[in-house]
Amino acid sequence: MRRERNGILERTVISSSPVSVEYSLTPLGQSLLGPFKTLYLWIVDNVGEVYEARQLFDARQTD
């Protein structure tokens, strides 16, 4: 509901049996595709370092 309220998604109720709902990106939502792709590529490039940082953090928590 928040994404619809914020103008990112459009919700369409389809009158069928059973009733279904379809979601689609609005133009504002489409504008997020570039930033999300950049974030995804950053994660792919850095996932090893992220896992290592988690392990180091977790080790400090158990000491």
CHARMM-style PDB file with segment names, atoms N, HN, CA, C and O in Angstrom:
ATOM      1  N   MET     1       0.816  -1.182   0.000  1.00  0.00      PROA
ATOM      2  CA  MET     1       0.000   0.000   0.000  1.00  0.00      PROA
ATOM      3  C   MET     1       0.871   1.262   0.000  1.00  0.00      PROA
ATOM      4  O   MET     1       0.531   2.244  -0.659  1.00  0.00      PROA
ATOM      5  N   ARG     2       2.001   1.243   0.740  1.00  0.00      PROA
ATOM      6  HN  ARG     2       2.277   0.444   1.276  1.00  0.00      PROA
ATOM      7  CA  ARG     2       2.857   2.438   0.777  1.00  0.00      PROA
ATOM      8  C   ARG     2       3.436   2.764  -0.591  1.00  0.00      PROA
ATOM      9  O   ARG     2       3.493   3.929  -0.984  1.00  0.00      PROA
ATOM     10  N   ARG     3       3.865   1.735  -1.316  1.00  0.00      PROA
ATOM     11  HN  ARG     3       3.818   0.789  -0.997  1.00  0.00      PROA
ATOM     12  CA  ARG     3       4.447   2.001  -2.633  1.00  0.00      PROA
ATOM     13  C   ARG     3       3.402   2.559  -3.592  1.00  0.00      PROA
ATOM     14  O   ARG     3       3.719   3.384  -4.448  1.00  0.00      PROA
ATOM     15  N   GLU     4       2.180   2.117  -3.453  1.00  0.00      PROA
ATOM     16  HN  GLU     4       1.922   1.447  -2.758  1.00  0.00      PROA
ATOM     17  CA  GLU     4       1.102   2.673  -4.271  1.00  0.00      PROA
ATOM     18  C   GLU     4       0.833   4.124  -3.848  1.00  0.00      PROA
ATOM     19  O   GLU     4       0.682   5.004  -4.695  1.00  0.00      PROA
ATOM     20  N   ARG     5       0.777   4.356  -2.565  1.00  0.00      PROA
ATOM     21  HN  ARG     5       0.900   3.640  -1.877  1.00  0.00      PROA
ATOM     22  CA  ARG     5       0.545   5.707  -2.046  1.00  0.00      PROA
ATOM     23  C   ARG     5       1.653   6.659  -2.461  1.00  0.00      PROA
ATOM     24  O   ARG     5       1.405   7.831  -2.742  1.00  0.00      PROA
ATOM     25  N   ASN     6       2.894   6.140  -2.497  1.00  0.00      PROA
ATOM     26  HN  ASN     6       3.096   5.187  -2.269  1.00  0.00      PROA
ATOM     27  CA  ASN     6       4.043   6.967  -2.876  1.00  0.00      PROA
ATOM     28  C   ASN     6       4.204   7.112  -4.384  1.00  0.00      PROA
ATOM     29  O   ASN     6       5.124   7.790  -4.841  1.00  0.00      PROA
ATOM     30  N   GLY     7       3.325   6.488  -5.161  1.00  0.00      PROA
ATOM     31  HN  GLY     7       2.577   5.938  -4.789  1.00  0.00      PROA
ATOM     32  CA  GLY     7       3.345   6.668  -6.609  1.00  0.00      PROA
ATOM     33  C   GLY     7       4.323   5.779  -7.345  1.00  0.00      PROA
ATOM     34  O   GLY     7       4.643   6.044  -8.504  1.00  0.00      PROA
ATOM     35  N   ILE     8       4.814   4.708  -6.686  1.00  0.00      PROA
ATOM     36  HN  ILE     8       4.554   4.493  -5.745  1.00  0.00      PROA
ATOM     37  CA  ILE     8       5.793   3.829  -7.312  1.00  0.00      PROA
ATOM     38  C   ILE     8       5.121   2.667  -8.038  1.00  0.00      PROA
ATOM     39  O   ILE     8       5.579   2.240  -9.098  1.00  0.00      PROA
ATOM     40  N   LEU     9       4.036   2.159  -7.461  1.00  0.00      PROA
ATOM     41  HN  LEU     9       3.664   2.506  -6.600  1.00  0.00      PROA
ATOM     42  CA  LEU     9       3.293   1.049  -8.063  1.00  0.00      PROA
ATOM     43  C   LEU     9       1.868   1.455  -8.353  1.00  0.00      PROA
ATOM     44  O   LEU     9       1.294   2.318  -7.689  1.00  0.00      PROA
ATOM     45  N   GLU    10       1.313   0.812  -9.358  1.00  0.00      PROA
ATOM     46  HN  GLU    10       1.779   0.111  -9.898  1.00  0.00      PROA
ATOM     47  CA  GLU    10      -0.111   0.963  -9.670  1.00  0.00      PROA
ATOM     48  C   GLU    10      -0.763  -0.391  -9.459  1.00  0.00      PROA
ATOM     49  O   GLU    10      -0.266  -1.406  -9.947  1.00  0.00      PROA
ATOM     50  N   ARG    11      -1.866  -0.411  -8.739  1.00  0.00      PROA
ATOM     51  HN  ARG    11      -2.269   0.414  -8.343  1.00  0.00      PROA
ATOM     52  CA  ARG    11      -2.581  -1.642  -8.414  1.00  0.00      PROA
ATOM     53  C   ARG    11      -3.876  -1.678  -9.203  1.00  0.00      PROA
ATOM     54  O   ARG    11      -4.659  -0.729  -9.175  1.00  0.00      PROA
ATOM     55  N   THR    12      -4.095  -2.783  -9.908  1.00  0.00      PROA
ATOM     56  HN  THR    12      -3.458  -3.554  -9.930  1.00  0.00      PROA
ATOM     57  CA  THR    12      -5.308  -2.951 -10.691  1.00  0.00      PROA
ATOM     58  C   THR    12      -6.014  -4.225 -10.237  1.00  0.00      PROA
ATOM     59  O   THR    12      -5.422  -5.304 -10.243  1.00  0.00      PROA
ATOM     60  N   VAL    13      -7.285  -4.094  -9.842  1.00  0.00      PROA
ATOM     61  HN  VAL    13      -7.765  -3.217  -9.837  1.00  0.00      PROA
ATOM     62  CA  VAL    13      -8.087  -5.255  -9.459  1.00  0.00      PROA
ATOM     63  C   VAL    13      -8.733  -5.795 -10.718  1.00  0.00      PROA
ATOM     64  O   VAL    13      -9.359  -5.049 -11.472  1.00  0.00      PROA
ATOM     65  N   ILE    14      -8.582  -7.097 -10.949  1.00  0.00      PROA
ATOM     66  HN  ILE    14      -8.074  -7.703 -10.337  1.00  0.00      PROA
ATOM     67  CA  ILE    14      -9.133  -7.750 -12.133  1.00  0.00      PROA
ATOM     68  C   ILE    14     -10.346  -8.565 -11.706  1.00  0.00      PROA
ATOM     69  O   ILE    14     -10.250  -9.505 -10.917  1.00  0.00      PROA
ATOM     70  N   SER    15     -11.495  -8.169 -12.258  1.00  0.00      PROA
ATOM     71  HN  SER    15     -11.574  -7.405 -12.899  1.00  0.00      PROA
ATOM     72  CA  SER    15     -12.739  -8.861 -11.914  1.00  0.00      PROA
ATOM     73  C   SER    15     -12.803 -10.178 -12.645  1.00  0.00      PROA
ATOM     74  O   SER    15     -13.187 -10.242 -13.813  1.00  0.00      PROA
ATOM     75  N   SER    16     -12.428 -11.216 -11.952  1.00  0.00      PROA
ATOM     76  HN  SER    16     -12.116 -11.164 -11.004  1.00  0.00      PROA
ATOM     77  CA  SER    16     -12.496 -12.561 -12.503  1.00  0.00      PROA
ATOM     78  C   SER    16     -12.868 -13.482 -11.364  1.00  0.00      PROA
ATOM     79  O   SER    16     -13.077 -13.034 -10.236  1.00  0.00      PROA
ATOM     80  N   SER    17     -12.950 -14.727 -11.645  1.00  0.00      PROA
ATOM     81  HN  SER    17     -12.780 -15.091 -12.561  1.00  0.00      PROA
ATOM     82  CA  SER    17     -13.255 -15.681 -10.591  1.00  0.00      PROA
ATOM     83  C   SER    17     -12.101 -16.654 -10.460  1.00  0.00      PROA
ATOM     84  O   SER    17     -11.923 -17.487 -11.348  1.00  0.00      PROA
ATOM     85  N   PRO    18     -11.316 -16.597  -9.414  1.00  0.00      PROA
ATOM     86  CA  PRO    18     -11.381 -15.626  -8.310  1.00  0.00      PROA
ATOM     87  C   PRO    18     -10.816 -14.270  -8.722  1.00  0.00      PROA
ATOM     88  O   PRO    18     -10.106 -14.148  -9.720  1.00  0.00      PROA
ATOM     89  N   VAL    19     -11.149 -13.259  -7.929  1.00  0.00      PROA
ATOM     90  HN  VAL    19     -11.726 -13.357  -7.118  1.00  0.00      PROA
ATOM     91  CA  VAL    19     -10.651 -11.906  -8.182  1.00  0.00      PROA
ATOM     92  C   VAL    19      -9.131 -11.917  -8.041  1.00  0.00      PROA
ATOM     93  O   VAL    19      -8.590 -12.570  -7.149  1.00  0.00      PROA
ATOM     94  N   SER    20      -8.452 -11.201  -8.916  1.00  0.00      PROA
ATOM     95  HN  SER    20      -8.891 -10.671  -9.641  1.00  0.00      PROA
ATOM     96  CA  SER    20      -6.990 -11.124  -8.825  1.00  0.00      PROA
ATOM     97  C   SER    20      -6.559  -9.665  -8.871  1.00  0.00      PROA
ATOM     98  O   SER    20      -7.333  -8.767  -9.203  1.00  0.00      PROA
ATOM     99  N   VAL    21      -5.294  -9.469  -8.524  1.00  0.00      PROA
ATOM    100  HN  VAL    21      -4.666 -10.199  -8.255  1.00  0.00      PROA
ATOM    101  CA  VAL    21      -4.733  -8.123  -8.482  1.00  0.00      PROA
ATOM    102  C   VAL    21      -3.448  -8.127  -9.295  1.00  0.00      PROA
ATOM    103  O   VAL    21      -2.655  -9.065  -9.217  1.00  0.00      PROA
ATOM    104  N   GLU    22      -3.251  -7.083 -10.067  1.00  0.00      PROA
ATOM    105  HN  GLU    22      -3.895  -6.321 -10.130  1.00  0.00      PROA
ATOM    106  CA  GLU    22      -2.038  -6.941 -10.873  1.00  0.00      PROA
ATOM    107  C   GLU    22      -1.343  -5.651 -10.459  1.00  0.00      PROA
ATOM    108  O   GLU    22      -1.986  -4.619 -10.268  1.00  0.00      PROA
ATOM    109  N   TYR    23      -0.023  -5.722 -10.322  1.00  0.00      PROA
ATOM    110  HN  TYR    23       0.499  -6.560 -10.477  1.00  0.00      PROA
ATOM    111  CA  TYR    23       0.769  -4.552  -9.980  1.00  0.00      PROA
ATOM    112  C   TYR    23       1.683  -4.200 -11.152  1.00  0.00      PROA
ATOM    113  O   TYR    23       2.188  -5.087 -11.841  1.00  0.00      PROA
ATOM    114  N   SER    24       1.891  -2.910 -11.371  1.00  0.00      PROA
ATOM    115  HN  SER    24       1.482  -2.190 -10.812  1.00  0.00      PROA
ATOM    116  CA  SER    24       2.830  -2.472 -12.397  1.00  0.00      PROA
ATOM    117  C   SER    24       3.542  -1.222 -11.897  1.00  0.00      PROA
ATOM    118  O   SER    24       3.024  -0.479 -11.063  1.00  0.00      PROA
ATOM    119  N   LEU    25       4.747  -1.011 -12.430  1.00  0.00      PROA
ATOM    120  HN  LEU    25       5.167  -1.614 -13.108  1.00  0.00      PROA
ATOM    121  CA  LEU    25       5.505   0.173 -12.067  1.00  0.00      PROA
ATOM    122  C   LEU    25       4.936   1.403 -12.766  1.00  0.00      PROA
ATOM    123  O   LEU    25       4.586   1.359 -13.945  1.00  0.00      PROA
ATOM    124  N   THR    26       4.853   2.473 -12.037  1.00  0.00      PROA
ATOM    125  HN  THR    26       5.138   2.509 -11.079  1.00  0.00      PROA
ATOM    126  CA  THR    26       4.488   3.758 -12.627  1.00  0.00      PROA
ATOM    127  C   THR    26       5.751   4.360 -13.250  1.00  0.00      PROA
ATOM    128  O   THR    26       6.840   3.816 -13.069  1.00  0.00      PROA
ATOM    129  N   PRO    27       5.626   5.454 -13.967  1.00  0.00      PROA
ATOM    130  CA  PRO    27       6.835   6.120 -14.469  1.00  0.00      PROA
ATOM    131  C   PRO    27       7.817   6.467 -13.333  1.00  0.00      PROA
ATOM    132  O   PRO    27       9.030   6.352 -13.508  1.00  0.00      PROA
ATOM    133  N   LEU    28       7.297   6.888 -12.184  1.00  0.00      PROA
ATOM    134  HN  LEU    28       6.312   6.983 -12.042  1.00  0.00      PROA
ATOM    135  CA  LEU    28       8.165   7.177 -11.043  1.00  0.00      PROA
ATOM    136  C   LEU    28       8.879   5.901 -10.582  1.00  0.00      PROA
ATOM    137  O   LEU    28      10.072   5.927 -10.281  1.00  0.00      PROA
ATOM    138  N   GLY    29       8.142   4.787 -10.528  1.00  0.00      PROA
ATOM    139  HN  GLY    29       7.172   4.766 -10.773  1.00  0.00      PROA
ATOM    140  CA  GLY    29       8.749   3.511 -10.171  1.00  0.00      PROA
ATOM    141  C   GLY    29       9.795   3.077 -11.181  1.00  0.00      PROA
ATOM    142  O   GLY    29      10.839   2.543 -10.807  1.00  0.00      PROA
ATOM    143  N   GLN    30       9.524   3.302 -12.453  1.00  0.00      PROA
ATOM    144  HN  GLN    30       8.675   3.736 -12.757  1.00  0.00      PROA
ATOM    145  CA  GLN    30      10.481   2.949 -13.505  1.00  0.00      PROA
ATOM    146  C   GLN    30      11.780   3.727 -13.341  1.00  0.00      PROA
ATOM    147  O   GLN    30      12.851   3.239 -13.703  1.00  0.00      PROA
ATOM    148  N   SER    31      11.686   4.932 -12.799  1.00  0.00      PROA
ATOM    149  HN  SER    31      10.817   5.329 -12.505  1.00  0.00      PROA
ATOM    150  CA  SER    31      12.893   5.743 -12.621  1.00  0.00      PROA
ATOM    151  C   SER    31      13.830   5.144 -11.570  1.00  0.00      PROA
ATOM    152  O   SER    31      14.986   5.558 -11.478  1.00  0.00      PROA
ATOM    153  N   LEU    32      13.362   4.189 -10.786  1.00  0.00      PROA
ATOM    154  HN  LEU    32      12.423   3.852 -10.861  1.00  0.00      PROA
ATOM    155  CA  LEU    32      14.207   3.518  -9.789  1.00  0.00      PROA
ATOM    156  C   LEU    32      15.005   2.353 -10.372  1.00  0.00      PROA
ATOM    157  O   LEU    32      15.908   1.843  -9.710  1.00  0.00      PROA
ATOM    158  N   LEU    33      14.697   1.924 -11.585  1.00  0.00      PROA
ATOM    159  HN  LEU    33      13.963   2.339 -12.123  1.00  0.00      PROA
ATOM    160  CA  LEU    33      15.377   0.766 -12.160  1.00  0.00      PROA
ATOM    161  C   LEU    33      16.887   0.982 -12.278  1.00  0.00      PROA
ATOM    162  O   LEU    33      17.661   0.075 -11.973  1.00  0.00      PROA
ATOM    163  N   GLY    34      17.308   2.148 -12.707  1.00  0.00      PROA
ATOM    164  HN  GLY    34      16.679   2.885 -12.954  1.00  0.00      PROA
ATOM    165  CA  GLY    34      18.743   2.440 -12.824  1.00  0.00      PROA
ATOM    166  C   GLY    34      19.459   2.385 -11.481  1.00  0.00      PROA
ATOM    167  O   GLY    34      20.468   1.689 -11.364  1.00  0.00      PROA
ATOM    168  N   PRO    35      18.968   3.099 -10.453  1.00  0.00      PROA
ATOM    169  CA  PRO    35      19.612   3.018  -9.142  1.00  0.00      PROA
ATOM    170  C   PRO    35      19.609   1.601  -8.558  1.00  0.00      PROA
ATOM    171  O   PRO    35      20.597   1.193  -7.947  1.00  0.00      PROA
ATOM    172  N   PHE    36      18.521   0.846  -8.733  1.00  0.00      PROA
ATOM    173  HN  PHE    36      17.719   1.178  -9.229  1.00  0.00      PROA
ATOM    174  CA  PHE    36      18.489  -0.530  -8.219  1.00  0.00      PROA
ATOM    175  C   PHE    36      19.489  -1.418  -8.945  1.00  0.00      PROA
ATOM    176  O   PHE    36      20.107  -2.289  -8.333  1.00  0.00      PROA
ATOM    177  N   LYS    37      19.651  -1.200 -10.244  1.00  0.00      PROA
ATOM    178  HN  LYS    37      19.149  -0.492 -10.741  1.00  0.00      PROA
ATOM    179  CA  LYS    37      20.630  -1.986 -10.998  1.00  0.00      PROA
ATOM    180  C   LYS    37      22.039  -1.673 -10.506  1.00  0.00      PROA
ATOM    181  O   LYS    37      22.864  -2.575 -10.359  1.00  0.00      PROA
ATOM    182  N   THR    38      22.312  -0.408 -10.253  1.00  0.00      PROA
ATOM    183  HN  THR    38      21.642   0.325 -10.372  1.00  0.00      PROA
ATOM    184  CA  THR    38      23.617  -0.012  -9.729  1.00  0.00      PROA
ATOM    185  C   THR    38      23.863  -0.658  -8.365  1.00  0.00      PROA
ATOM    186  O   THR    38      24.958  -1.160  -8.111  1.00  0.00      PROA
ATOM    187  N   LEU    39      22.870  -0.650  -7.495  1.00  0.00      PROA
ATOM    188  HN  LEU    39      21.981  -0.241  -7.701  1.00  0.00      PROA
ATOM    189  CA  LEU    39      22.997  -1.281  -6.184  1.00  0.00      PROA
ATOM    190  C   LEU    39      23.225  -2.781  -6.328  1.00  0.00      PROA
ATOM    191  O   LEU    39      24.075  -3.342  -5.636  1.00  0.00      PROA
ATOM    192  N   TYR    40      22.485  -3.435  -7.210  1.00  0.00      PROA
ATOM    193  HN  TYR    40      21.795  -2.979  -7.772  1.00  0.00      PROA
ATOM    194  CA  TYR    40      22.647  -4.873  -7.445  1.00  0.00      PROA
ATOM    195  C   TYR    40      24.074  -5.192  -7.907  1.00  0.00      PROA
ATOM    196  O   TYR    40      24.691  -6.133  -7.410  1.00  0.00      PROA
ATOM    197  N   LEU    41      24.590  -4.417  -8.846  1.00  0.00      PROA
ATOM    198  HN  LEU    41      24.088  -3.652  -9.250  1.00  0.00      PROA
ATOM    199  CA  LEU    41      25.944  -4.661  -9.345  1.00  0.00      PROA
ATOM    200  C   LEU    41      26.984  -4.436  -8.256  1.00  0.00      PROA
ATOM    201  O   LEU    41      27.992  -5.140  -8.208  1.00  0.00      PROA
ATOM    202  N   TRP    42      26.750  -3.463  -7.384  1.00  0.00      PROA
ATOM    203  HN  TRP    42      25.931  -2.891  -7.422  1.00  0.00      PROA
ATOM    204  CA  TRP    42      27.655  -3.235  -6.260  1.00  0.00      PROA
ATOM    205  C   TRP    42      27.661  -4.456  -5.339  1.00  0.00      PROA
ATOM    206  O   TRP    42      28.719  -4.891  -4.885  1.00  0.00      PROA
ATOM    207  N   ILE    43      26.477  -5.005  -5.067  1.00  0.00      PROA
ATOM    208  HN  ILE    43      25.618  -4.652  -5.436  1.00  0.00      PROA
ATOM    209  CA  ILE    43      26.369  -6.191  -4.211  1.00  0.00      PROA
ATOM    210  C   ILE    43      27.121  -7.362  -4.831  1.00  0.00      PROA
ATOM    211  O   ILE    43      27.872  -8.048  -4.139  1.00  0.00      PROA
ATOM    212  N   VAL    44      26.931  -7.596  -6.117  1.00  0.00      PROA
ATOM    213  HN  VAL    44      26.320  -7.038  -6.679  1.00  0.00      PROA
ATOM    214  CA  VAL    44      27.624  -8.691  -6.801  1.00  0.00      PROA
ATOM    215  C   VAL    44      29.136  -8.515  -6.688  1.00  0.00      PROA
ATOM    216  O   VAL    44      29.855  -9.481  -6.429  1.00  0.00      PROA
ATOM    217  N   ASP    45      29.618  -7.300  -6.880  1.00  0.00      PROA
ATOM    218  HN  ASP    45      29.035  -6.516  -7.090  1.00  0.00      PROA
ATOM    219  CA  ASP    45      31.059  -7.032  -6.835  1.00  0.00      PROA
ATOM    220  C   ASP    45      31.645  -7.133  -5.432  1.00  0.00      PROA
ATOM    221  O   ASP    45      32.839  -7.395  -5.284  1.00  0.00      PROA
ATOM    222  N   ASN    46      30.830  -6.929  -4.400  1.00  0.00      PROA
ATOM    223  HN  ASN    46      29.860  -6.716  -4.520  1.00  0.00      PROA
ATOM    224  CA  ASN    46      31.353  -6.813  -3.040  1.00  0.00      PROA
ATOM    225  C   ASN    46      30.826  -7.869  -2.066  1.00  0.00      PROA
ATOM    226  O   ASN    46      31.075  -7.770  -0.864  1.00  0.00      PROA
ATOM    227  N   VAL    47      30.112  -8.862  -2.554  1.00  0.00      PROA
ATOM    228  HN  VAL    47      29.910  -8.942  -3.530  1.00  0.00      PROA
ATOM    229  CA  VAL    47      29.478  -9.828  -1.655  1.00  0.00      PROA
ATOM    230  C   VAL    47      30.497 -10.556  -0.784  1.00  0.00      PROA
ATOM    231  O   VAL    47      30.211 -10.841   0.379  1.00  0.00      PROA
ATOM    232  N   GLY    48      31.659 -10.858  -1.311  1.00  0.00      PROA
ATOM    233  HN  GLY    48      31.891 -10.627  -2.256  1.00  0.00      PROA
ATOM    234  CA  GLY    48      32.687 -11.531  -0.515  1.00  0.00      PROA
ATOM    235  C   GLY    48      33.127 -10.689   0.672  1.00  0.00      PROA
ATOM    236  O   GLY    48      33.261 -11.198   1.785  1.00  0.00      PROA
ATOM    237  N   GLU    49      33.353  -9.406   0.437  1.00  0.00      PROA
ATOM    238  HN  GLU    49      33.244  -8.992  -0.467  1.00  0.00      PROA
ATOM    239  CA  GLU    49      33.757  -8.513   1.516  1.00  0.00      PROA
ATOM    240  C   GLU    49      32.648  -8.334   2.546  1.00  0.00      PROA
ATOM    241  O   GLU    49      32.922  -8.217   3.740  1.00  0.00      PROA
ATOM    242  N   VAL    50      31.411  -8.313   2.095  1.00  0.00      PROA
ATOM    243  HN  VAL    50      31.188  -8.408   1.125  1.00  0.00      PROA
ATOM    244  CA  VAL    50      30.278  -8.191   3.012  1.00  0.00      PROA
ATOM    245  C   VAL    50      30.209  -9.423   3.920  1.00  0.00      PROA
ATOM    246  O   VAL    50      30.030  -9.287   5.130  1.00  0.00      PROA
ATOM    247  N   TYR    51      30.348 -10.621   3.347  1.00  0.00      PROA
ATOM    248  HN  TYR    51      30.493 -10.732   2.363  1.00  0.00      PROA
ATOM    249  CA  TYR    51      30.326 -11.842   4.156  1.00  0.00      PROA
ATOM    250  C   TYR    51      31.477 -11.854   5.155  1.00  0.00      PROA
ATOM    251  O   TYR    51      31.302 -12.256   6.305  1.00  0.00      PROA
ATOM    252  N   GLU    52      32.641 -11.419   4.719  1.00  0.00      PROA
ATOM    253  HN  GLU    52      32.783 -11.093   3.784  1.00  0.00      PROA
ATOM    254  CA  GLU    52      33.805 -11.370   5.605  1.00  0.00      PROA
ATOM    255  C   GLU    52      33.563 -10.400   6.759  1.00  0.00      PROA
ATOM    256  O   GLU    52      33.878 -10.709   7.909  1.00  0.00      PROA
ATOM    257  N   ALA    53      33.010  -9.239   6.457  1.00  0.00      PROA
ATOM    258  HN  ALA    53      32.755  -8.989   5.523  1.00  0.00      PROA
ATOM    259  CA  ALA    53      32.707  -8.249   7.499  1.00  0.00      PROA
ATOM    260  C   ALA    53      31.697  -8.811   8.494  1.00  0.00      PROA
ATOM    261  O   ALA    53      31.816  -8.573   9.696  1.00  0.00      PROA
ATOM    262  N   ARG    54      30.709  -9.553   8.008  1.00  0.00      PROA
ATOM    263  HN  ARG    54      30.612  -9.746   7.032  1.00  0.00      PROA
ATOM    264  CA  ARG    54      29.718 -10.171   8.904  1.00  0.00      PROA
ATOM    265  C   ARG    54      30.380 -11.173   9.834  1.00  0.00      PROA
ATOM    266  O   ARG    54      30.095 -11.202  11.031  1.00  0.00      PROA
ATOM    267  N   GLN    55      31.266 -11.996   9.279  1.00  0.00      PROA
ATOM    268  HN  GLN    55      31.497 -11.973   8.306  1.00  0.00      PROA
ATOM    269  CA  GLN    55      31.946 -13.002  10.097  1.00  0.00      PROA
ATOM    270  C   GLN    55      32.796 -12.338  11.179  1.00  0.00      PROA
ATOM    271  O   GLN    55      32.786 -12.776  12.329  1.00  0.00      PROA
ATOM    272  N   LEU    56      33.525 -11.295  10.821  1.00  0.00      PROA
ATOM    273  HN  LEU    56      33.533 -10.939   9.887  1.00  0.00      PROA
ATOM    274  CA  LEU    56      34.339 -10.583  11.801  1.00  0.00      PROA
ATOM    275  C   LEU    56      33.473  -9.946  12.880  1.00  0.00      PROA
ATOM    276  O   LEU    56      33.812  -9.993  14.062  1.00  0.00      PROA
ATOM    277  N   PHE    57      32.372  -9.360  12.479  1.00  0.00      PROA
ATOM    278  HN  PHE    57      32.097  -9.322  11.519  1.00  0.00      PROA
ATOM    279  CA  PHE    57      31.452  -8.751  13.437  1.00  0.00      PROA
ATOM    280  C   PHE    57      30.889  -9.804  14.373  1.00  0.00      PROA
ATOM    281  O   PHE    57      30.897  -9.627  15.591  1.00  0.00      PROA
ATOM    282  N   ASP    58      30.394 -10.910  13.802  1.00  0.00      PROA
ATOM    283  HN  ASP    58      30.388 -11.053  12.813  1.00  0.00      PROA
ATOM    284  CA  ASP    58      29.800 -11.970  14.615  1.00  0.00      PROA
ATOM    285  C   ASP    58      30.823 -12.558  15.587  1.00  0.00      PROA
ATOM    286  O   ASP    58      30.471 -12.880  16.721  1.00  0.00      PROA
ATOM    287  N   ALA    59      32.073 -12.702  15.167  1.00  0.00      PROA
ATOM    288  HN  ALA    59      32.358 -12.441  14.245  1.00  0.00      PROA
ATOM    289  CA  ALA    59      33.109 -13.231  16.045  1.00  0.00      PROA
ATOM    290  C   ALA    59      33.339 -12.294  17.238  1.00  0.00      PROA
ATOM    291  O   ALA    59      33.566 -12.762  18.354  1.00  0.00      PROA
ATOM    292  N   ARG    60      33.282 -10.997  17.015  1.00  0.00      PROA
ATOM    293  HN  ARG    60      33.097 -10.617  16.109  1.00  0.00      PROA
ATOM    294  CA  ARG    60      33.445 -10.046  18.109  1.00  0.00      PROA
ATOM    295  C   ARG    60      32.286 -10.084  19.083  1.00  0.00      PROA
ATOM    296  O   ARG    60      32.456  -9.797  20.268  1.00  0.00      PROA
ATOM    297  N   GLN    61      31.109 -10.436  18.592  1.00  0.00      PROA
ATOM    298  HN  GLN    61      30.970 -10.669  17.630  1.00  0.00      PROA
ATOM    299  CA  GLN    61      29.917 -10.463  19.451  1.00  0.00      PROA
ATOM    300  C   GLN    61      29.924 -11.649  20.412  1.00  0.00      PROA
ATOM    301  O   GLN    61      29.326 -11.569  21.485  1.00  0.00      PROA
ATOM    302  N   THR    62      30.576 -12.725  20.058  1.00  0.00      PROA
ATOM    303  HN  THR    62      31.062 -12.790  19.187  1.00  0.00      PROA
ATOM    304  CA  THR    62      30.590 -13.917  20.901  1.00  0.00      PROA
ATOM    305  C   THR    62      31.732 -13.908  21.904  1.00  0.00      PROA
ATOM    306  O   THR    62      31.762 -14.745  22.805  1.00  0.00      PROA
ATOM    307  N   ASP    63      32.671 -12.981  21.767  1.00  0.00      PROA
ATOM    308  HN  ASP    63      32.647 -12.301  21.035  1.00  0.00      PROA
ATOM    309  CA  ASP    63      33.811 -12.914  22.692  1.00  0.00      PROA
ATOM    310  C   ASP    63      33.420 -12.247  23.997  1.00  0.00      PROA
ATOM    311  OT1 ASP    63      34.254 -12.105  24.892  1.00  0.00      PROA
TER     312      ASP     63
END
